[in-house]
Each structure stands twice: as structure tokens, then as C-alpha cells.
Amino acid sequence: MNTKKTIRDVDVTGKTVLVRVDFNVPIDKATGQALSDSRLRASLPTINYLKERGARIILCSHLGRPKGRDPSLALAHVARRLSELIGQEVKLAPCCTGPQVEALAMGLAPGEILLLENTRFHPEEEANDPNYAKALASLAQLFVNDAFAAAHRAHASTAGVAAYLPAVAGLLMEKEVYFLSQVLEPQRPFTLVLGGAKVSTKIGVIRRLLPKVDRLLIGGAMANTFLKAEGFSVGASMVEDESIDEASHIMEEARRRQIQLLLPADVVVAESIRPGARSATVSVRQIPQGWHIVDIGEITSQAYIRALAGSRTVFWNGPMGVAEIEAFAHGSRCIAQAIAHLPDAITVAGGGETEAVVESLSLTQQFSHVSTGGGAALEFLEGKELPGWTVLMDT
């Protein structure tokens, strides 16, 4: 699957290189500070590779979904933290294009780094405007896409730039594609663990991977749709009624293929989905009317841990409950611990909320790979074309 050239395949020495990174980090709304620097750290191998070879490095990234220029989504705090991580000043441009930015780019010495302001401050970014892409490209001699989490977006800075510059993958992009390709050709037994909110966003992945799966473990709000398809009442819990038939078909297909498909047997329920809400653990046969399922129960956690044992490949995407609330994170943490401690297994966690659970337990290094891109990872596994990958030069 890794058929694209990377920075190792081209001469970067002394060149000015435009690197699309993903610094779309969670922000503390009160202080404006980044709540996690994991995505900054993930970009360091590519940045250091270029720096060691005397490249002049121009980084660009989006942050959030601004409607025009939004000071709360500016990248000054990102530049400061990246400077600390790298051990040298990262200069911050006031915008992405124009004479001032061009002068800053021209003034870079070998090994110096310039970070452009939030690419989405320009509406031309998401429109993949060719003039905007051309202006970005004019700053450099080579384009490196290292933003896997944004590779499923056909935006100017992820795909459009490649029309005007030689384009290759960064080291993070290469790593993402390598490990997700391992999931597509898994060593068996292969266990697929799916959680999160919606069945509808996972259907494509389930359909593509089901012929290769030995065990399918389902949690999170998406399990509610499966439970309802099995005839259980799920109280006030979120259900995708339009996906109930699809859930039934998946369960029938799993039975036909003799795949071990596990749904929650017990769940944590709460009167409301907020910290401090009254909660209890009950059988799925006894969910109170008006209450919400917020986590898998202990019996289910232990059953899932037993099902994971002996796996040679595991892909996990989506928490088992409302993991951002401490009281409802136990099931997700149990699964993270169990996967992290599997011996001799290829273990891959999808990005987003799953990445946050793994990171909160300091288990990132104990997984084979923790993807930086939840949506991009799912689309890759589903077999969809990722524009930010497709545009790169073939080997």
C-alpha cells in the first residue's frame, strides 16, 4: 500500500520545504492553551529529519473551524510549545500568503522554521482554491504532507499545493499508512473493537473488515443501536433508528461467518450525561426508562478482556462510554490497558477520542501505533481515496 515517495526518496538538502502538519490540538477555551501536545510531538521526526539536512522549513496547519480570522484559534501558543519541544525558535507568520510572508520565507536560514498562521483563516483553504494553493506553493521548492488526520480533506494545503510542487509523504504519514495497511492484511486472530457514538460512521469499515475478523467487540453509544436491534429497551440512550436494520444484518453476517460478536451484557446508566450525575450498573435487560447508557459494566469489561486475549492484530476505534467524564471512563480504560499489554500483537488505535483515552493512561508507547486521525483512519480502512495521499508522487 505504501506506493508513495517520502522525504527519504528526495534530496531535501538546503531546500525550502512546505510541510503540511496537523496541529489541530484541543484548546482550553479559558486560557487558549493547548491541552495536548501529542500531535506536535508526532510531527517531530519529519521536522528533525529536514532540519538535520539544512532544509528551510515552512509549516502550515489548520486549527478548529474558524469563520474567518478568529484570535482564539490563532497558532501563537502552538509556535511557543513547538519551540520548546524542538529547542529553537519557531517563527510565526501573521498569515499564510502575501508579501510579508514571502519575505519571512525568503529570510529563513538552513534549519530555521517558520509556522504559517491558521490556514482556515482563509476561506480559500477549504474551497481548495487553486490561486491560494499556488500562493502557498510559491513559498517553497518541495511539498511534504505529514498531516494524515487531514488527508481525507481535499483542501488547498493538503491536496491543492501538489499541483504546483513536487509532493512527498512525511514520516508520520508513512507510519500511519504502514500500520493501517497491517490492519487490512491482519495476522490472525484479528479482533476489531468499535465504540463511539454512531454505527453509521463505522458501517463501511465493518463491511470491509468483517471477512478478516475473528472477534468483534462493540461498545459506546453505537452498541445501543445493536441492543435495540436485539429487542432490548435502552432507556433515553442515543440510538440511530435508521441503522437498526444494518446492525441486524451485521449480526447475521457475523453468525454466518462464525465470528464472535460481543455486545454489552451490563452497562453503567446515569440520570443525565454530566459529571456528578446519579448512576448505577445494571443488566441490559433492566435499563431504567429515562436513564442513559454511559459506559460498559464490569462484567462486560472482563468479557471483552478475555476475548482480546490471544489476538495477533487489534484495531480499536471509539471509546466504550462517555470517556471524557471521569466517572464513565472505566470501561474504555480497561480496554486500553488490555490491548496495550497484549504480547506480540500488532495493536492500532484510531485517533480522536480513542487517542485521548490511550494518552490519558500514558500507554501510547505500548501500542504498535496510535493514529492521529480518527476520520482519516476509518476512511482509509473503508477503502476510500484520501486526497492528501493520492496527490503524492508514486515510487
N, C-alpha and C positions, 0 to 999 in steps of 0.2 A: 504493500500500500504506500510505502514511503518512496514515491517516484519523483519527488521534487528536489531541486537543488537547495542546499543550505549554505550558510555563511562559510562552511568549511570547503565548499566547492568553488569559491570565487576568491580573487585577490582583493582583500579589503584594505591593504596596507596604504596608509596615508589618504584614503578616500573619505569624502564626506558622505555619510550614510544616514538615511532617514529610516528610523526604526519605529514601526507601529507597535506600541506596547499596550498592555491592558492595566491601567492604573485606576480602574473603576472600583475604588475601595469604599467600604462603608464609612459614612461620615457621622460624627457626633453633631447633631443639629445645634446643640447649645454652644459648643466650643469651636466647631468647624474642623476639629482634628480627625485624622484617620483612626478608626477603631481597630484596624488590622493592617499590617504591612506585608502580609503574605504574598500579595501579587507583586509588590515591589521586589521582594526577595526572589521571586520566581524569575524575574527579568535579569537578575544579576549575571548569570552565566553568559548570556548574549552580550550584555554591556561590557563585561570584563574582557571577553574574547576580542571585541572590537577595540577596546581601549589599549590592550596589550600590543596590538598591531598598529597603533598610531592612527587609527581612524578618527575622524572628526564626527562626533555622534550627535544627531538631532533626534530627539524622542518626541513622539506625539501620542496622545491618548484622549479618550472622552472621559467624562465623569458625570454620572447621573443623566437626567433627561431635561436639560435646561431649555427654556423657551427664550432664546436669545441670550445675551450676556447676563449671567447670574453670579454675583460676587460670592454667594455661599457655595458655589460649585467651581470656584477657581482652583488652580493647581499649586498655589504658593506653598501650602502645607506639605503637599506631595514632594515638591522640589526640595524642601528642607529635610524631610525624612530620608529621601533618596541620597542627598548629600552626606548624611550621617552614615548610611549603610555603605556607601562607596568610599567614603573617606576623602572626598574632594567636592568642591563647589559644583552644584548643578545650576547653571544659569537658567532663568525663567524668561521666556519671551512674552511680550504683552498680548500677542495674538498669534495667529498661525501663518498669515501671509502679509505681504506688503513691504515697503522699503526698510522699515525698522527691523523687521525680522530678517530680511535678506542681509542687512548689514551685520547683524549678530551672527548669522550663519557664516558669512564670509570671514568674520574675525576670529573664528574658532581655531585654536592651535591643535596639533595632533594630540589625541587623548582627552580633549575637552568635551564637555557635554552641555547641550542646550535642550531644554524642555519647552516645547510649544504650549501655549495656553489651550484650554479645553477645546478640542476640535468641534464639539457640538455647539459652541457659542456661534458658529457659522451655520445657518440653515442649509447651506450648500453641501455640508458634510453628509447628512442623512439622505439628501437628494442625489448623492453621487454625481454632483455637478462636475462635468469634465474640466471647466475652467478653474475651479477650485482645486481639483486633483492635479492639474497641470502646474498651478502655482505652488502647491506643496512639493511636487516633484522637482521644480526648478531650484530648490534649495540644496539638492544632493546629487550624487552620481550613482547611488545604489539604493534600492528599497529592500528593507528586511521586515517581513511580517512575523512578529513574535507574539501577536495578540490572538491566541487561539479562541479565547472566550468571546471575541468579536468576529471571528472568521465566518460565522454564518450570516453576517450582515454585509450586503453589497453597498458599502459606503465609500466615500471618496478616499479616506485614509486607510481603508482595509483592502479595497479592490481597485478603485479607480486609478490610483497612483501607478499601478503596474503597467498601465498603457503607455507611460512616459519614461519609465526607468527599468533597468534590469531588476528582477524581483526574485528574492530567495527567502527561504524559511529561516527563522531564528532557532536557537537551540531548544527553547521551550516548546515552540510549535512542533519541532521534530519529535520531541519526547512525548507530547500529547498524542500525536498520530501513531507513534510506535506502540504505546501501551493500549490505546483503544483498538488498534488492529489486533492485538493479542486477545482482546475480548471477542472479536469477531471470529477468531480461529482458536477457541479456548482449549486448554488442556482439561480433560475430564477427570472427576466430576466437576461440572460448572454450576455454580449457584448464583442466581440472579436475585438481588434484594431490591425491591422497589417500594418507595414510600412517597411522601409529599402529598400535595393537595389533589391532583387531578389524574384520573385514569386516561382522559382524552390525550394528554401530552405524552403518554407512555405507550399508547396502543401500537404505534409504528415500530417501536423498539421491541416490544413483546412479540409482535408478529415475526419480526426478522430473526430474533434470537431463540424463540421457542424450540425450533428443531434442534438446537445445540444445547439446550438447558437440561440439567438433571433435577434441579430443585428451584422452585420459585417461591420466594417468601414475600408476602405483601403486608404492608403496614401503612401508617399515616392515614390521612383523610381519604385517600383513594381506596383503602380497604373497605370503607363504609359502603361504597357502591357495590363491591363484591358481596359484602354481607347482606345487603338488601336484595341482591340477585338470588341469594341463597334462602331468602324468606325471613331474615331477621329484621326486627324493628331497631332502628339506630337512633331513636330519640330525635333531638334537634340537630344532629350532626349533619355536616355538609355531605350531600350526595349529588352525583351527576346522573340524574334520571335518564338523560339521553344516552348514557353509556352503559346502562344496566344490561341490555341485550349483548353488547360487546363483551362485558365481563362474563356473562354466561357462556358465550362462545369460547372465550379463553379457557375457562374452567373445563369445558367439554373437551377442548383440544388437548389440554394437559392430561386429562384422564385417558384419552385415546392414545397419547404418546407415553403413558405411564410415567409422567413427570410428577414428582412430589410437590404439590402446590399447597402451601400453608397459609391460612388466614388466621387472624387473632381468635383465640378461644376465650380470653378475658381481656378487658380493657379498663383503662382509667377514664372515668367520666367526671365532668365538672358542671356546676350550675351555670357558669359562664366562662368564656375563654379570656381570663385575665389573672394576673398574679394574685394569690390570696383567696381565690375562689374556693368554695367548698367542693371537695372531690372525694371519690371513692373508687375502689376497684371491684368490678362486677363481672360476671359471666356475660358473654354476648347474648345470652338468652334472657338477661334481666336488666337491660339498659332502660333507665327511667325515662318516661316521657318528659320532654323539655330540657333534658341534660345533653351535654356534648361529649363525644369521644375525643380525648385529648392525648392519649398515649396507649401503647400496648401494655398489658398487665404482666406480672412476673411469671405466670405460668407460660404465657406466650413467649416472653423473652427467653426463657430457658429452653423451650421447644425449638426456637429459631437458632439458638446457640448450638444445640445438638445437631440440627440439620446442617449447620455450617461446617461441622467437624468433618475432616477428610477431604474438603474441597481443594481442588488444584487451581481453579480460577474462580474469582468472585468479582462481580460488578455490583456496586451499591449506589443507587441514586434516590435521594429523598428520605427525610427523617421519618421515624416511626410515630412521631406525635408532634405536638406544638413545642418543638425543642428550644425555641427562643425563650420560653418561660421555664425557669429552673425546675419548678415542681413537675413539669410534664416532659422532661428531657431524659428520664431514666432509661426508657426503652431504647432510644437512639444511642445513648452512651453504651449500653450493654452490647448492642450490635457492633458499634465501632471497636470496642475492646476485643470482642470475639474475632472479628475479621483481622484486626491488627496482629493478633497472636497466633494466626494460623501458620503452621510450619510449611515451608517450601511451596507456598501458593502464590500465584500472581493475583494481587489484590488491588483493584482500582475503584476509587470513589469518585462519583460525579461531583461537579462543582456546586456553587451556591450554598444552600443550607446544609448539605451534606459535608461540604468542605469546612463550614463553620463548626460543625459538631466535632469533626476529627481534629481540627486545630485547637478547639477549646480543651481537649484532653491531651494536647501535645503528642499526638500519635502520627503526625504527618510522615515522619521518617520511617515508621513501621509499616506503612502501606507501600506497595510497589510504586503506586502513583496516585496522587490526589489531583484530579483535574481542576483547572482554574475556570472551566467553562461548563456550566450545567446544561444550558440550552444547546450550545455547540456540540457538546459530547453526545447528547441524545440524537441530534440531527445526523451526526457522523455515523453513529451506530445504526440509525434507521436507514442509512444509505443515501441520504440527501446530499446534494452538492453543496460544499462550503465555498462561497465566492472568494473568501480571503485565502483559501488554499489552492483553488483551481487556477487562479491567475499567476501563480508562481511558476518559474521556469522548470521544465521537466529535466530529469537527469539524462 
